[in-house]
Amino acid sequence: MPLRAATLTFLHALAASLVSAGIRLIPLGQTDGQRLTATLAPAISEVADEALSGSLDDLGAATPMVEWCSMRHETQYTRLFRS
């Protein structure tokens, strides 16, 4: 799979996942969620282009608390939105 297509696929999946969480969290219907995902397509394309034009030196993050919470996710009492 070409790198740009893989990047777009990843970003669309991430956006769809976040919209899906929003549908469950707030009173947002499935149709509105699909509309929202569709309106994000241009922004996703821009982010993909920006990510692909960067170098390895442009990348980096440190999120130890997010990682710790992710590791604890499966043992939490109520898992939805806890990690």
N, C-alpha and C positions, 0 to 999 in steps of 0.2 A: 504494500500500500504506500503510495506517495506520502511524504512527510506532511505536506499541507493538508491533504485529505484526512490524515490521522489526527492532526492538530484540530481541525474543524470538528471532527467527530467527537473528540474528547471534550472540547469546549461546549458543543451542543448537548452532550450527555450531562455535563456538569450543570449547565443552565436548566435543563429539563428536570434534573434532580432537585435543584433549589426551588423551582416553580412547583414541583410536586409537593415538597414540604410546605410551601406556602398555601397550597390548596387544602392541605389537612389542617394547617394552623389557623388560617383566617377564613372567613366565609367567601371563598373564591371558587367558582364552579369550574368544571373541566373545560368548558368552551373558553372561558376567560383565561384559563391557564394556557391553553393552546394558542390563543391570540397573543398572550404575553411572550411565550416562547418564540413565536413567529416574529414579533417586533424586535426581539433581541438578535435576530440573524445578522443585520448589518454590523452591530457592535461586536458580535462574535467574530465576524470576518476581519474586522479591524484589529482586534486583539490577536488573532492568529497571525496576521501579517506582521504585527509588531513583535510578537514572540519569535517568529521565524527570522526576522531581520537582525535580532540581537546576537551577541556572542556569548560564549560560556561565562565570560567575566561579568556579564550583565545579570546572570542568574544567581540566586541565593536567597535563602530564608532560614530562619531559626524559629521554630514553633514548638518548643518542648512541651508546653502545657496542652496544646491540641493533641500531640502524640500521646501523652499520658492519658488524657480523657478518652481517646480512641481505643487505647488498650483496655480500658475499664468498661467500655460500652456493653459488651455482651453479658457482664455480670451485674449490671444496674437493675434496680427494681422496675422502673419504667424507662424503657430504652428510647422511646420516641423523643427526639430533640434534647436528650440529655448529654450527648457527646457532640 
